[in-house]
């Protein structure tokens, strides 16, 4: 269940924070910092999305159906890696405050 929540949050963050060609109102320095922090999450989200499940569903849809981006198909080490990448990207709230 926690893994699904992390994956949904990752997909939403990537969708909102890494929109190509869209002006976010951030300066160059801030944009580069957000991109650097989100880089590993974006890679993780792309891999998860290619694994067959939809990353476009809402958090409620995922919770209601009980299905995740990749349900139960990876090891506990993979789950820990996902959690670590997520917390590293958001560790001080910088990405979320922009």
Secondary structure, 3 states (H helix, E strand, C coil): CHHHHHHHHHHHHHHHHCCCCCCCCCCHHHHHHHHHHHHHHHHHHHHHHHCCCCCCCCHHHHHHHCCCCCCCCCCHHHHHHHHHHHHHHCCCCHHHHC
